Amino acid sequence: MPLAIGATISTAGARLAGSGRSETPYPSRFHAWAESHRPSSQVRAHKVADHGNYPSGDALMPVSKEKAARYPKNWRDISLAIRERAGQRCECVGECGLHPGQRCTERNGHYARWARGKIVLTVAHLNHTPEDCRADNLKAMCQRCHLRYDQSHHMANARATRRARKAIGELI
């Protein structure tokens, strides 16, 4: 349903928990309109993303079944506890290389300030070991910070995969 010119958004002015200030989850009328006109396939994907990424839950993680099996059965509860500890805000303080010494300002469910789309808070394993779920090894991170933090790890995995495929190709 299109917004009329001069229409206001009912969610504007929502209070942020404990902050004492108001912030709208829609930075403009356009975002409210875009949200209401999202294609049905994107709406479903968006709703799945709102639940987080859990290997044993209702949403799928962007990893293989073998890697998902490395996560504990209660990963959903662990992930939720870490995101609640963070106050639904990215805990990155420069580990990603984008904002050294300052905490990232992105908030779960709000439109991204430094990227496109809505923020989905994820939980990063600081040592890249899914089995290690100690609280001091886990940080809630927005997708942008998490991907930047894991970039060298992802590059090493991709390199190993290419080498393995090349070796298999040489055997055939």
C-alpha positions in Angstrom: 0.0 0.0 0.0 1.6 3.3 -1.1 2.2 6.1 1.4 0.5 9.4 0.7 2.6 12.5 0.4 3.1 13.9 3.9 2.1 10.6 5.6 3.8 9.7 8.8 5.1 6.3 9.8 3.5 4.8 12.9 6.8 3.2 14.1 8.7 6.5 14.1 9.9 7.6 17.5 10.2 4.1 19.0 12.2 4.2 22.2 15.5 2.4 22.3 15.8 0.3 25.4 17.7 2.2 28.1 19.0 4.8 25.8 16.6 7.6 26.6 16.5 8.7 23.0 14.2 8.0 20.1 15.2 6.5 16.9 13.1 5.5 13.9 13.7 2.1 12.4 12.9 3.7 9.0 15.3 6.5 8.1 12.9 7.8 5.4 9.4 7.4 4.0 11.0 5.6 1.0 12.2 2.8 3.3 8.7 2.4 4.7 7.3 2.3 1.2 10.0 -0.2 0.0 9.3 -2.5 3.0 5.6 -2.6 2.1 6.3 -3.3 -1.6 8.9 -6.0 -1.1 8.4 -9.1 -3.4 7.0 -12.1 -1.6 10.2 -14.1 -2.0 12.2 -11.3 -0.2 9.6 -11.1 2.5 10.0 -14.8 3.3 13.8 -14.5 3.3 13.6 -11.4 5.4 11.4 -13.1 8.0 13.8 -16.1 8.1 16.7 -13.7 8.6 14.9 -12.0 11.5 15.2 -15.3 13.4 18.9 -15.5 13.1 21.0 -18.3 11.7 20.8 -21.6 13.6 22.0 -25.0 12.5 19.2 -26.8 14.3 16.5 -24.1 14.2 13.9 -22.9 11.7 16.4 -20.8 9.7 19.4 -22.1 7.7 23.0 -21.1 8.2 24.9 -20.3 5.1 27.2 -23.3 5.8 27.3 -27.0 4.7 25.6 -29.7 6.7 29.0 -31.0 7.8 30.0 -27.6 9.2 26.6 -27.0 10.8 27.1 -30.3 12.6 30.1 -28.8 14.4 27.8 -26.4 16.3 26.3 -27.5 19.6 22.7 -28.5 19.7 21.8 -25.5 21.9 23.4 -23.0 19.5 20.1 -21.1 19.1 20.0 -20.4 22.9 23.7 -19.5 23.0 23.4 -17.2 20.0 20.3 -15.5 21.5 22.1 -15.0 24.9 25.1 -13.4 23.2 22.9 -11.0 21.1 20.9 -10.1 24.3 24.2 -9.5 26.2 25.1 -7.0 23.4 21.8 -5.2 23.7 20.9 -6.1 20.1 23.8 -4.0 19.0 27.0 -4.9 17.2 29.8 -5.5 19.7 32.7 -5.0 17.2 35.2 -2.4 18.5 37.5 -2.4 15.5 38.2 -6.1 15.1 36.9 -5.8 11.5 39.3 -3.0 10.7 36.6 -0.4 9.9 36.3 1.6 13.1 39.4 1.1 15.4 38.8 1.6 19.0 35.1 2.6 18.6 32.1 0.3 18.9 30.1 -0.2 15.7 26.8 1.7 15.8 24.6 -0.9 13.9 21.5 -2.3 15.7 19.6 -5.5 15.0 16.5 -5.0 12.9 17.2 -1.4 12.0 18.3 -0.2 8.6 22.0 -0.2 8.1 23.8 3.1 8.5 26.9 2.1 6.4 25.4 -0.5 4.0 22.1 -1.4 2.3 19.2 -3.2 3.9 18.3 -4.2 7.5 20.9 -5.3 10.0 20.8 -9.0 11.1 23.0 -9.4 14.2 25.1 -12.6 13.9 27.4 -14.3 16.4 31.1 -14.6 15.5 33.5 -17.2 17.0 36.6 -15.1 17.5 38.9 -18.1 17.1 36.8 -19.5 14.2 36.1 -22.7 16.0 32.3 -23.5 16.2 32.8 -26.0 19.0 34.3 -23.3 21.3 31.2 -21.5 22.6 32.7 -19.8 25.7 31.1 -16.4 26.2 34.5 -14.7 25.8 35.0 -16.3 22.4 31.7 -15.1 21.0 30.7 -11.6 19.9 27.5 -10.3 18.4 28.4 -8.6 15.1 26.5 -7.1 12.3 26.9 -8.8 8.9 29.4 -6.2 7.7 31.7 -6.5 10.7 31.4 -10.3 10.8 32.3 -10.8 7.2 35.2 -8.4 7.4 36.4 -10.1 10.6 36.2 -13.5 8.9 37.7 -12.4 5.6 41.1 -13.9 5.9 39.6 -17.1 7.3 37.2 -17.3 4.3 40.1 -16.6 1.9 42.2 -19.5 3.4 39.2 -21.9 3.2 38.6 -20.9 -0.5 42.3 -21.4 -1.3 42.2 -24.9 0.3 39.1 -25.8 -1.6 40.6 -24.7 -4.9 43.7 -26.8 -4.2 41.7 -29.8 -3.3 39.5 -29.5 -6.4 42.6 -29.1 -8.5 44.2 -32.2 -7.0 41.1 -34.2 -7.7 41.0 -32.9 -11.2 44.7 -34.1 -11.7 43.8 -37.6 -10.5 40.9 -38.0 -13.0 
